[in-house]
């Protein structure tokens, strides 16, 4: 598209995998050549880990990219996308090295460019569906994807097999129907009595654990004057055991907690409820994770966006920095608690050749 190649410091800001995912997703979307240096330099294990390497190779596959540095542990990557094609794709986080890396993060990276492809896509993604330090796939179905549909994108997810840490082996199918153009996002004020839905689930463990988790959630929320519908689910097909509590608020926020050996079911429930109550107390329109996940989509939209999130997190600031390197978009972060985000699309004349 005639734009000069970019070189980005991969240790900037939060300096983790999210910077890598956001930069490469935008590179494919805008057909922009980019080099990343010092990737994850401040992490205990610097460079690309299996989950990051899968993102690199998946984005390369859908864009016919020329890539250098796509190896485990690499701290420098050159990525030159040549095209963008939809269709059917299968990617396995553990294909090269056994890993329970999160398929939710892989999906989020792929959906942005495929939202603007010339044909629908069907993705089969294999790895961790419910793992620490990453949003569970239920966060996509209950929070991220409903908002993307509001923007005009057709996207859906089917959980075929649960994959817990450390075994992984979960599988999801994601379908993407491209949008002619993406709209803006200006959510209204949070309702005084939000509609809360949730899930208490177990795999290869007694059902009573899920029942205890649900009972605790219902007790805590009732004490706070909140109503909730909490489903109970058992899964017998995962490779390993696991438990989950997931709570969502009307496609605007989601909170989860995972069980582990020696941790009472009630403490798992408390962790998820505590996050939800803290979010409600903030008065923000969306949660922190949704805020930074939406920024790249809103940056290529045709309409302005404005919303609040509980904090001005390092993740949010890092993604905003990445977006500004690729696009002369108006992107303003203000305030701290809550933080305010405003995105003004760049003028159409400066976007020639860019879809939507």
Buried (B, 14 or more C-beta within 10 A) or exposed (E): EEEEEBEBBBBBBBBBBBBBBBBBBBBBBBBBBBBBBBBBBEEEEBBBBBBBBBBBBBBBBBBEBEBEBBEEEBBBBBBBBEEBBBEEBBBBBBBEEEBBBBBBBBBBBBBBBBBBBEEBBBBBBBBBBBBEEBBBBBBBBBBBBBBBBBBBBBBEBEBBBBBBBEBBBBBBBBBBBBBEEBBBBEBEEBEEEBEBBBBBBBBBBEEEBBBBBBBBBBEBBEEEEBEBEBEEEEBEEBBBBBBBBBBBBBBBBBBBBBBBEEEEBBBBBBBBBEBBBEBBEBEBBBBBBBBBBBBBBBBBBBBBBBBBBBBBBBBBBBBBBBBEBBBEBEBEBEEEEBBBBBBBBBEEEEBEEBBB
